[in-house]
Amino acid sequence: MFKNDVVGVGVIGAGEIGAVHSENLARRTRRARVTAVMDVDGERAEAVASACGARAYTDAAALIADPAVDALLVATPDATHADLTIAAIEAGKPALCEKPLATTAADAQRVLRAELAAGRRMTQVGFMRIYDRSHVEVRRLLRRGDIGRALRFRGMHINPYRGVTTIDRVMVNSLIHDIHSARWIMDAEVESVFARWVPAQPDEPRSARFASVLMTFEGGAIGSMDWSGNSNYGYEVTMEITGETGTAGTVSHTSPILRQGSRISQAVTPNWPERFADAYIDEAQIWIDSILSGQPTGPSAWDGYMSLVVAEACIRSTQTGQPEMPQSIKRPAIY
Ligand SMILES: NC(=O)c1ccc[n+]([C@@H]2O[C@H](COP(=O)([O-])OP(=O)(O)OC[C@H]3O[C@@H](n4cnc5c(N)ncnc54)[C@H](O)[C@@H]3O)[C@@H](O)[C@H]2O)c1
């Protein structure tokens, strides 16, 4: 089915992450080739396409129809994800869709319906933390029983300043990473959430500088997630699991610890491209391997949907001031 057992990838969206994925697929992924790049900004499409030896497009439908495109990587703004992923499914082409799968759970359900109509899983969602080696190792220890039953999840997601944002967007676009991480590592769905936040600007109450979510999981464990929109020092993502017989946590920085001049110091990772550089490469490779083997893997459209269901419960909690329960449909058999 694939020419010379190589998957031709069409990248839609040649912005910051689209460029990272294109370069990884073109130079660091076995059995993959970037054959086409599309962006509404023709210059961006051309720049990324020429760096990969690919064809540039400004029309998504034309790229999807290109016979050199076997699979799609969707890296456009959030509001376009569901429609582009559905177009890929309808064309019979698997897609790696950046997070979030959609901007609402109802929109994500349209993707689920398209996959159900196709009768198979075709979408992987870009929750790449599950490919970060430190996260993978913590999960392995947990599954092997090294720290006993998981009692508590604690996630921390600290960003350098990326512009003014709202608490609604934080939940759907950013904390959604931590929501997926929590579901994945705890191997349990979130049962309730209670969200609080500090506005970035006092006269704009739904602007967000810092947010915290307390949560309970089905099965009885508890958890929390902290999010910052302006650390003033760099980027950090960590999670820690407290188990019945021990605790396991991921590391945030791998730079050396320096002792000098009466001080101990360690360089902080500036932002996500540096912190998760290896995870994006592993994500791309595992996605390509799964397409070639016909065995879908990684975060599914169901995971994309369920993470949005939890994000929406967090938003409701910010509106009601009360704990809220995620409201989901029944899990279809293909997931
Ligand atoms: N998994 C991660 O760690 C991660 C990291 C960054 C971004 N993201 C996600 O990736 C997506 C893109 O983020 P980004 O930071 O690269 O944004 P960006 O603004 O840098 O790039 C988006 C690109 O999409 C183009 N575009 C806009 N509308 C389009 C359309 N309808 N069709 C085709 N192209 C269109 C823009 O011209 C731009 O080049 C977002 O959904 C974001 O949530 C994920």
The ligand as a MOL file (V3000), in Angstrom:
LIG
                    3D

  0  0  0     0  0            999 V3000
M  V30 BEGIN CTAB
M  V30 COUNTS 44 48 0 0 0
M  V30 BEGIN ATOM
M  V30 1 N 1.7160 19.1240 21.4870 0
M  V30 2 C 2.3150 20.2440 21.8150 0
M  V30 3 O 3.1700 20.2700 22.6700 0
M  V30 4 C 1.9770 21.5180 21.0870 0
M  V30 5 C 2.8810 22.5900 21.1180 0
M  V30 6 C 2.5420 23.7440 20.4200 0
M  V30 7 C 1.3550 23.8380 19.7270 0
M  V30 8 N 0.4850 22.7820 19.7490 0 CHG=1
M  V30 9 C -0.7850 22.8660 19.0070 0
M  V30 10 O -0.4850 22.9700 17.6210 0
M  V30 11 C -1.3770 23.8680 16.9750 0
M  V30 12 C -0.5710 24.9430 16.2630 0
M  V30 13 O 0.1710 25.6680 17.2050 0
M  V30 14 P 1.4150 26.6030 16.7850 0
M  V30 15 O 2.0270 27.0420 18.0580 0
M  V30 16 O 2.2510 25.9250 15.7720 0 CHG=-1
M  V30 17 O 0.6410 27.8350 16.1270 0
M  V30 18 P 1.1860 28.8470 15.0150 0
M  V30 19 O 0.2910 30.0290 15.0960 0
M  V30 20 O 2.6500 29.0430 15.1760 0
M  V30 21 O 0.9390 28.0740 13.6330 0
M  V30 22 C -0.3180 27.8290 13.0940 0
M  V30 23 C -0.1840 27.8630 11.5750 0
M  V30 24 O -1.4320 27.4630 11.0120 0
M  V30 25 C -1.7120 28.3480 9.9060 0
M  V30 26 N -3.1620 28.3190 9.6960 0
M  V30 27 C -4.1250 29.0290 10.3150 0
M  V30 28 N -5.3440 28.6410 9.8870 0
M  V30 29 C -5.1330 27.6600 8.9770 0
M  V30 30 C -5.9890 26.8540 8.1750 0
M  V30 31 N -7.3280 26.9620 8.2750 0
M  V30 32 N -5.4390 25.9590 7.3330 0
M  V30 33 C -4.0890 25.8530 7.2290 0
M  V30 34 N -3.2210 26.5860 7.9520 0
M  V30 35 C -3.7400 27.4650 8.8250 0
M  V30 36 C -1.1380 29.6850 10.3010 0
M  V30 37 O -0.8950 30.4930 9.1640 0
M  V30 38 C 0.1480 29.2550 11.0280 0
M  V30 39 O 1.2340 29.1450 10.1360 0
M  V30 40 C -2.3040 24.4070 18.0570 0
M  V30 41 O -3.5190 23.7140 18.0140 0
M  V30 42 C -1.5830 24.1010 19.3660 0
M  V30 43 O -2.4710 23.8080 20.4140 0
M  V30 44 C 0.7930 21.6340 20.3750 0
M  V30 END ATOM
M  V30 BEGIN BOND
M  V30 1 1 1 2
M  V30 2 2 2 3
M  V30 3 1 2 4
M  V30 4 1 4 5
M  V30 5 2 4 44
M  V30 6 2 5 6
M  V30 7 1 6 7
M  V30 8 2 7 8
M  V30 9 1 8 9
M  V30 10 1 8 44
M  V30 11 1 9 10
M  V30 12 1 9 42
M  V30 13 1 10 11
M  V30 14 1 11 12
M  V30 15 1 11 40
M  V30 16 1 12 13
M  V30 17 1 13 14
M  V30 18 2 14 15
M  V30 19 1 14 16
M  V30 20 1 14 17
M  V30 21 1 17 18
M  V30 22 2 18 19
M  V30 23 1 18 20
M  V30 24 1 18 21
M  V30 25 1 21 22
M  V30 26 1 22 23
M  V30 27 1 23 24
M  V30 28 1 23 38
M  V30 29 1 24 25
M  V30 30 1 25 26
M  V30 31 1 25 36
M  V30 32 1 26 27
M  V30 33 1 26 35
M  V30 34 2 27 28
M  V30 35 1 28 29
M  V30 36 1 29 30
M  V30 37 2 29 35
M  V30 38 1 30 31
M  V30 39 2 30 32
M  V30 40 1 32 33
M  V30 41 2 33 34
M  V30 42 1 34 35
M  V30 43 1 36 37
M  V30 44 1 36 38
M  V30 45 1 38 39
M  V30 46 1 40 41
M  V30 47 1 40 42
M  V30 48 1 42 43
M  V30 END BOND
M  V30 END CTAB
M  END
